[in-house]
Amino acid sequence: MLLSGSEIVVACLKEQNVDTVFGYPGGAILNIYDALYKHRDDLRHILTSHEQGASHAADGYARATGKVGVCLATSGPGATNLVTGIATAYMDSIPMVAITANVILPLLGKDSFQEIDIAGITMPITKHNFIVKDVSILAETIKKAFRIAKSGRPGPVLVDITKDVTAAMYDYEPAKPYEEPHYNRFSDNDIDIAVSLIEKSKKPYIYLGGGAILSEASEEVKEFAKLINAPVCDTLMAKGAFDGRDDLYTGMIGMHGTKTSNLGVSQCDLLIALGARFSDRVVGNASKFASHATLLHIDIDAAEINKNIKSGASIVGDLKDILQALNQRITQKENTEWIQHIMDLKQKFPLKYRKNKLTCPYIIETIDRVTNGEAIISTDVGQHQMWAAQFYKYTKPRTFLTSGGLGTMGYGLGACIGAKVGQPDKICINIAGDGCFRMNMNELATASRYQIPIIQVVINNHVLGMVRQWQTLYYDQRYSSTVLNDQVDFVKVAEGLGCEAIRVTKMEEVEPALKKALSLNRPVLLDCIIEEDDKVFPMVSPGAPINEAFDEEDLANR
């Protein structure tokens, strides 16, 4: 059938089973928005307050649903406003397609109004990108973008289309979406080596990364952990891949991981890394990381093997398939003494916080209790992010959305909106520090415009909490540009943007405020006032081995 380029874009989105796109219009992309208007009954468009909000919403939609998220922006500043969101998705391997429009082909390369080489800008932060200058390749390019975004190790793909291509006519042939087969390079010999290492091990430890969620391997991980009877730690990206209430779970690993996980990994004889990339925040001093262990590294991306930490053995392929193969071969193990040792560490080193005042851990534990651990939690970056990872017990995958790799302040609210749009039956709560919330708080207007019933919890300590924590510990309390002692009133801001708002200043106010927010079925902000000098513990100093994690008590005894 003969369609315009813009109609082809919409037809391809529908062909890929896209039901929602997030974006912001402008001159270069007007033809596509005109086509969206004609198809508004079967392809929902969410107009965000800023293009960055659109990219974070598409990212949150993808993380919460497992589908490819889609965002749109016009040329020039519209396209560049997507960059932080694209980079966020790239660092965390999130499948996303960003569609931008550019000036007409004769004006490319002439410093035209709102012209930018967005393909060049995003080359280092996309899995692949395209610029379409010919309508005859438009449909195949968009289809290819979706295949690339979701195949193998997922990631964002950018498609930039010149405006004249969006207006040109071409024959479009509908087709079913191509299902990429699982990408596996592993052999029977790889499985044999892994089984042998597991059978010989007396002190195995499982280290989960985000690949466990991306490969939908949660059930296989559980079966594997029970078969080899090994304790399980996780990264930020893996929260919910293993039940946070299971006895074998020991909490997060790394800079703000539990002492049990950090000590256990440092003492184990076999560390089994499942879909993890050994980031600096996990390993600390790389030369001393898991120094008593053989490393078995399983990952879909061969480039991750031996990149940061040298492995003793590795398997490259889809984690779900590999675990299914391993689970068929492994015989039940006991490891009784090792498990008892880990249980003793858990009892000796529980996560702690002061319980005589309003704190972020108390707020998060209350959210966990009131929602029965069933909510989707998004966060921004900083102290509140670490507390949300520590004190909410994630029992299912795709329920913790956070910027792990890039550490993007302002990520959470857009992501929460995207998650709620993708999972309307789930409670969706964004937890943000006051510093992060300022970055993209305008997206409350998006939530109120569409009456998307999210809950925005602001952990308001009137400082940039994590930066202040580092200034306290490592910069002799020189609080340079981290005190936010201005007159901003988040309750009034939220109300001005069309949302309900409740201020919380006491412990006994948290639960009633949260229950009221849940009952209103509309966007609500909770402004929770806590003290400025609460700190996240345990902590590992930069460059130190992770077994040197310290807490408040350790600091007092130094």
ABEGO torsion letter per residue (X at the ends): XBBBAAAAAAAAAAAAGBABBBBBBBAAAAAAAAAAAAAAAABBBBBBABAAAAAAAAAAAAAAAGBBBBBBBBBEAAAAAAAAAAAAAAAAGBBBBBBBBBBBAAABGAGBBGBBBAAAAAAAABABBBBBABAAAAAAAAAAAAAAAABEBBEBBBBBBBAAAAABBBBBBBBBBBBBBBBBABBAAAAAAAAAAAAABABBBBBBBAAAAAAGAAAAAAAAAAAAGBBBBBBAAABGABBAABAABAEBBEAABBAAAAAAAAABABBBBBGBAGBAAAAEBAAABGAABBBBBBBABAAABGAABBBABBBBEBAAAAAAAAAAABBBBAGAAAAAAAAAAAAABBBBBBAABBBAAAAAAAAAAAAGGABBBBBBBEAAAAAAAAABBBABBGABBBBAAAGBBGAAAAAAAAAAAABAABBBBBBBBAAAAAAAAAAAAAAAAAGBBBBBBBBBAGBBAAAAAAAAAAAGGBBBGABBBBABBAAAAAAAAGBBBBBBABAAAAAAAAAAAAAAGBBBBBBBBBBAABBBOBBBBBGBBAAABBBAAAAAAX
